[in-house]
């Protein structure tokens, strides 16, 4: 068994547990929007972690970080930005419009200070700053590759002094590329399964409906 502290509470759990599994093992109840174990969405289990013998506090994802003796863990609450980026992908009809669309929808992206705060905050180790700079330069394919494993945890947004929302810019880039190119075969197959009734969608499941 491994002993650690989660939200100030001493917890014991098997050594092969993730932080999220240890949290459940301790008898805590997951609520909607915290963790992806049947509830919430990917990226919602962001935590601050301090390991035994270390002073530095790191941001991690509770679902993929294994527990250690003496580890201290605190969950980061969900937050909503005061202003949202509003756009319709359907309005971008060809690739010639994308660079202008980025400058209009994400004007703050060109103000990057190159402080690397977003890179340090990313629990997936992505080169977030590079992805933002590539998008601003119009190199969408390269930018899309940077954000390919982004789980939308919003930690890069929290770390940015210029209030850039890098993960949302990355999502915009990926959506734009998908809208202006042939859809992936597995996506078309899944949509066909939903339309035919072969795959059922429970719209009343926790977290299934988008926030209002």
C-alpha positions in Angstrom: 0.0 0.0 0.0 1.1 3.5 -0.7 0.4 6.5 1.6 -0.3 9.9 0.1 -2.3 13.1 0.7 -5.2 14.0 -1.6 -6.9 17.3 -0.9 -5.3 17.3 2.6 -6.7 13.9 3.5 -4.3 10.9 4.2 -5.1 8.1 1.7 -3.9 4.5 1.3 -4.1 2.7 -2.0 -2.4 -0.1 -3.9 0.9 0.9 -5.5 -0.3 0.4 -9.1 -3.1 2.9 -8.7 -3.4 6.2 -10.5 -4.2 9.3 -8.5 -7.8 9.1 -9.7 -8.1 5.4 -8.8 -6.7 6.1 -5.3 -9.2 8.9 -4.9 -12.1 6.5 -5.6 -10.4 3.7 -3.5 -10.5 6.1 -0.5 -14.3 6.2 -0.8 -14.5 9.6 -2.4 -17.3 10.1 -5.0 -16.6 11.6 -8.4 -18.8 14.4 -9.4 -19.7 15.5 -12.9 -16.9 17.3 -14.6 -14.1 15.7 -12.5 -12.4 12.8 -14.2 -13.5 10.7 -17.1 -14.4 7.5 -15.3 -17.9 7.4 -16.5 -18.4 11.1 -15.8 -16.9 14.4 -17.0 -14.6 14.7 -20.0 -11.0 14.0 -20.8 -8.6 16.6 -19.3 -10.9 17.4 -16.3 -8.8 15.5 -13.8 -6.0 18.1 -13.7 -4.1 18.1 -10.4 -1.1 19.8 -8.7 1.4 17.3 -7.5 4.4 17.6 -5.1 6.5 14.5 -4.7 8.3 13.5 -1.5 11.6 15.3 -1.2 10.9 17.8 -4.0 10.0 21.5 -3.6 8.6 21.9 -7.1 4.9 21.6 -7.7 4.0 20.1 -11.1 0.7 19.9 -13.0 -0.4 16.4 -14.0 -3.4 14.4 -15.0 -4.8 12.3 -12.2 -5.9 9.5 -14.5 -2.4 8.7 -15.8 -0.1 9.6 -12.9 0.8 6.7 -10.6 0.7 7.4 -6.8 3.9 7.5 -4.7 4.6 7.5 -1.0 4.5 11.0 0.5 2.9 12.5 -2.6 0.7 15.6 -2.0 -2.1 16.1 -4.5 -4.7 18.9 -5.0 -7.3 18.9 -7.7 -7.6 22.1 -9.8 -11.2 23.3 -10.1 -12.8 23.9 -13.5 -12.8 27.5 -14.6 -14.7 29.4 -17.3 -13.0 32.2 -19.2 -14.7 35.6 -19.0 -14.8 35.8 -22.8 -15.2 33.0 -25.3 -14.1 32.7 -28.9 -17.2 32.5 -31.1 -17.0 31.2 -34.6 -18.7 29.0 -37.2 -16.4 26.6 -39.0 -19.0 26.5 -41.9 -18.1 30.2 -42.6 -14.5 29.2 -43.5 -15.1 27.9 -47.1 -11.5 27.6 -48.3 -8.0 27.5 -46.9 -7.2 31.0 -48.1 -9.4 32.4 -45.3 -7.8 30.6 -42.4 -5.0 33.0 -41.7 -7.3 35.9 -41.6 -9.8 34.0 -39.5 -7.1 33.2 -36.9 -6.1 36.9 -36.6 -9.8 37.9 -36.2 -10.9 35.2 -33.8 -7.7 34.8 -31.8 -6.0 38.2 -32.1 -4.2 37.7 -28.8 -2.3 34.7 -30.2 0.2 37.0 -32.0 1.1 38.6 -28.6 2.9 35.5 -27.3 5.7 36.5 -25.0 7.6 33.3 -25.5 7.8 32.7 -21.8 7.3 28.9 -22.1 4.7 29.0 -19.3 2.2 27.0 -21.4 4.9 24.4 -22.1 5.7 24.0 -18.5 2.0 23.7 -17.5 1.1 21.1 -20.1 0.7 17.7 -18.4 1.1 16.0 -21.8 4.5 17.6 -22.5 3.3 19.3 -25.7 5.2 22.1 -27.3 2.3 24.4 -26.8 4.1 27.7 -27.5 5.4 26.3 -30.8 1.9 25.2 -31.8 0.6 28.7 -31.2 3.4 30.3 -33.2 2.9 27.9 -36.1 -0.8 28.7 -36.2 -0.1 32.5 -36.3 2.3 31.9 -39.1 -0.4 30.0 -41.1 1.4 26.6 -40.8 -1.8 24.8 -39.8 -0.7 21.2 -40.6 2.4 21.5 -38.3 0.3 23.3 -35.6 -2.3 20.6 -35.8 0.3 17.9 -35.1 1.5 19.8 -32.0 -2.1 19.8 -30.6 -3.0 16.3 -31.7 -2.7 14.8 -28.2 -4.2 17.8 -26.4 -6.9 16.8 -23.8 -8.3 20.3 -23.3 -7.3 20.6 -19.7 -7.0 24.4 -20.0 -3.8 24.5 -17.9 -2.0 26.3 -20.7 -4.7 29.0 -20.7 -4.2 29.4 -16.9 -0.5 29.8 -17.4 -0.6 32.4 -20.2 0.0 36.1 -19.1 -1.4 37.3 -22.5 -4.7 35.4 -21.9 -4.1 33.3 -25.0 -6.2 30.1 -25.0 -3.7 27.9 -26.8 -5.7 24.7 -26.5 -8.8 26.4 -28.1 -6.6 27.8 -30.9 -5.3 24.3 -31.4 -8.8 22.9 -31.5 -9.8 25.6 -34.0 -6.9 24.6 -36.3 -7.8 20.9 -36.1 -11.4 21.6 -36.8 -10.6 23.8 -39.8 -8.3 21.2 -41.3 -11.0 18.5 -40.9 -13.7 20.8 -42.4 -11.6 21.6 -45.4 -10.4 18.1 -46.2 -11.8 14.5 -46.6 -13.2 13.2 -43.3 -11.4 10.3 -41.6 -12.9 6.9 -42.6 -13.4 5.9 -38.9 -15.4 9.1 -38.2 -17.6 8.5 -41.2 -18.2 4.9 -40.2 -19.1 5.9 -36.6 -21.6 8.6 -37.8 -23.2 6.0 -40.1 -23.6 3.6 -37.1 -25.3 6.4 -35.1 -27.6 7.4 -37.9 -28.6 3.8 -38.6 -29.3 3.1 -34.9 -26.5 0.5 -34.7 -24.9 2.6 -32.0 -27.1 4.2 -29.3 -26.2 7.6 -27.8 -27.5 8.3 -24.2 -28.1 12.0 -24.3 -29.2 11.9 -20.6 -25.9 10.5 -19.4 -23.9 12.7 -17.0 -21.8 15.1 -18.9 -23.4 14.2 -22.3 -25.0 17.6 -22.7 -22.7 20.7 -23.4 -22.8 23.4 -20.8 -25.3 26.2 -21.3 
